[in-house]
Amino acid sequence: MSEDGSELNAIELATELTIAWLNNGNNRVAAEDVPTFLQTMHATVLGLASGNVEPEEAAPQQEHVAAVSVRKSLASKDHIISMIDGKPYKTLRRHLAGHGLTPETYRERYGLRPDYPMVAETYSQSRRDMAKRIGLGRKARSAEAGEAVVEGEAGDAPRRRGRKPKAAE
């Protein structure tokens, strides 16, 4: 393949990629930044096509500043204040997922201890009480199950489940 043909393909590919990227509603770009982005995309496509991919310099780690202190984030039993935006939440998991974080990366980012809670204390207690009330976490009544097996062995017909059959007329 000639150099001109690959150059033309690289331009077309870079143009198509740029158009696709700009059509994404999540990307907002000023009109004056589009030519720069297209040039960068073209250079990347040419680099990939020739096999001469230079490793990019590692971006410096962005220093994340907590919106509140650790003590203030845990000051209330009714909510936990997020260190990302300073807003109160009963549970942080969904909030963190919206920011692309897991509880472990959140703790690591802000230097929190591994046992830093992700759920407010009163919310956790209310969920625990509800679970106990509906019977979650209890084992099946083994004494009644044992008696049913003994009765079944004695020759009794096993109990049928479901509706009773219609009476024959």
VENWOSUL-V597108 format. One record per residue. RES is the residue in one letter. SS is DSSP state (H for helix, E for strand, - for the rest). PHI is phi in degrees with one decimal (* if undefined). D_LAST is the distance of its C-alpha to the last C-alpha in Angstrom with 1 decimal. Layout:
# VENWOSUL-V597108
RES:SS:PHI:D_LAST / RES:SS:PHI:D_LAST
This chain:
# VENWOSUL-V597108
M:-:*:87.9 / S:-:-78.9:90.8 / E:H:-63.4:91.4 / D:H:-65.7:91.1 / G:H:-65.7:87.6 / S:H:-70.4:86.4 / E:H:-64.5:88.0 / L:H:-65.2:86.3 / N:H:-62.8:82.9 / A:H:-66.1:83.5 / I:H:-66.3:84.4 / E:H:-63.1:81.3 / L:H:-64.2:79.0 / A:H:-62.2:80.6 / T:H:-65.3:80.2 / E:H:-63.8:76.5 / L:H:-64.2:75.9 / T:H:-65.2:77.8 / I:H:-62.7:75.9 / A:H:-62.4:72.5 / W:H:-67.6:73.7 / L:H:-71.2:74.9 / N:H:-73.8:71.7 / N:-:-68.6:69.7 / G:-:-65.8:69.2 / N:-:-78.5:69.8 / N:-:-98.3:73.4 / R:-:-119.3:75.9 / V:-:-132.0:79.3 / A:-:-72.2:82.4 / A:H:-61.2:83.7 / E:H:-73.3:87.0 / D:H:-88.9:85.2 / V:H:-62.9:83.5 / P:H:-60.5:86.6 / T:H:-63.5:87.1 / F:H:-63.9:83.5 / L:H:-63.2:83.8 / Q:H:-64.0:87.0 / T:H:-63.5:85.4 / M:H:-63.1:82.4 / H:H:-63.1:84.7 / A:H:-62.3:86.8 / T:H:-66.7:83.7 / V:H:-63.1:82.3 / L:H:-62.7:85.8 / G:H:-62.6:86.0 / L:H:-67.8:82.6 / A:H:-68.1:83.5 / S:H:-83.8:86.8 / G:-:85.5:85.4 / N:-:-97.4:87.9 / V:-:-97.4:85.7 / E:-:-89.1:87.7 / P:-:-66.0:85.8 / E:-:-73.0:85.7 / E:-:-66.1:87.3 / A:-:-64.5:84.8 / A:-:-68.0:84.1 / P:-:-62.6:85.4 / Q:-:-61.2:82.7 / Q:-:-75.5:82.1 / E:-:-79.3:82.7 / H:-:-94.7:79.8 / V:-:-100.1:80.9 / A:-:-70.8:78.4 / A:-:-70.4:77.7 / V:-:-138.9:77.6 / S:-:-78.6:78.7 / V:H:-62.1:76.3 / R:H:-61.6:76.9 / K:H:-69.7:76.0 / S:H:-65.4:72.9 / L:-:-109.3:71.5 / A:-:-67.3:73.0 / S:-:-105.7:69.7 / K:-:-82.2:66.6 / D:-:-84.3:64.5 / H:-:-157.2:65.5 / I:E:-114.4:67.6 / I:E:-89.0:70.2 / S:-:-70.6:70.4 / M:-:-81.2:73.7 / I:-:-78.8:73.2 / D:-:-122.4:73.1 / G:-:77.5:73.5 / K:-:-99.6:70.2 / P:E:-82.1:67.8 / Y:E:-139.6:64.4 / K:-:-74.5:61.7 / T:E:-137.8:61.1 / L:-:-93.8:63.6 / R:H:-58.4:61.5 / R:H:-68.3:60.4 / H:H:-61.0:63.9 / L:H:-66.7:65.5 / A:H:-61.8:63.2 / G:H:-65.0:64.3 / H:-:-101.2:67.9 / G:-:73.8:67.1 / L:-:-118.7:67.5 / T:-:-107.3:65.6 / P:H:-56.0:66.1 / E:H:-67.2:68.5 / T:H:-69.8:70.7 / Y:H:-63.4:70.8 / R:H:-62.6:72.0 / E:H:-67.7:74.5 / R:H:-59.9:75.8 / Y:-:-103.5:76.6 / G:-:66.6:77.6 / L:-:-91.3:74.8 / R:-:-70.5:73.9 / P:-:-62.6:70.8 / D:-:-97.7:69.0 / Y:-:-62.4:69.5 / P:-:-73.0:66.2 / M:-:-107.9:64.1 / V:E:-131.4:61.9 / A:-:-64.7:63.2 / E:H:-62.9:62.9 / T:H:-68.0:60.9 / Y:H:-66.1:58.4 / S:H:-63.1:57.9 / Q:H:-66.1:57.4 / S:H:-65.8:54.9 / R:H:-66.6:52.9 / R:H:-63.4:53.2 / D:H:-62.7:51.9 / M:H:-64.0:48.9 / A:H:-63.6:48.0 / K:H:-66.2:48.3 / R:H:-62.9:46.2 / I:H:-90.0:43.2 / G:-:92.2:43.7 / L:-:-72.1:45.3 / G:-:88.9:47.4 / R:-:-92.4:45.6 / K:-:-78.1:44.5 / A:-:-63.4:40.9 / R:-:-70.3:40.4 / S:H:-70.9:41.3 / A:H:-66.4:40.8 / E:H:-68.2:37.1 / A:H:-66.5:36.6 / G:H:-65.6:38.4 / E:H:-66.0:36.3 / A:H:-65.2:33.1 / V:H:-66.3:34.6 / V:H:-63.6:35.7 / E:H:-64.3:32.2 / G:H:-66.0:30.8 / E:H:-73.5:33.4 / A:-:-75.7:32.5 / G:-:103.3:29.3 / D:-:-67.4:26.9 / A:-:-69.8:24.1 / P:-:-66.8:25.2 / R:-:-69.8:23.8 / R:-:-95.2:21.7 / R:-:-102.7:22.7 / G:-:97.8:21.0 / R:-:-73.8:17.7 / K:-:-74.2:14.9 / P:-:-67.8:12.0 / K:-:-67.0:8.9 / A:-:-71.5:6.3 / A:-:-73.0:3.8 / E:-:-102.1:0.0
